[in-house]
Amino acid sequence: NCQPFLIDELAKLPNLKVVISLGRIAHESVVRAIKGKQKDYKFAHGAIHELPNEQKMINSYHCSRYNTNTGRLTQQMFEDVFASAVDYL
């Protein structure tokens, strides 16, 4: 239901350089929004994907209580994703 909204929002950001996807669902939604194929954009924490228009998408595990309490996502891992985005910019 939110896909048209995401497509519209991405289109409204002509200077967009980096998209950070928080979790697999967000990642897959962005891939669908750009009309990409999931097999070409594998989700992995910290993965950096080339998108159309010289944009990049950086994946992160979702910052849910489950992921942080179990250590699947640490504060350092989360900060590293944003550092990667800053490095690209």
Buried (B, 14 or more C-beta within 10 A) or exposed (E): EEEEEBBEEBEEEEEBEBBBBBBBEBBBBBBBBBEBEEEEBEBEBEBBBEBEEEBBBBBBBBBEEEBBEEEEBEEEBBEBBEEBBEEEE
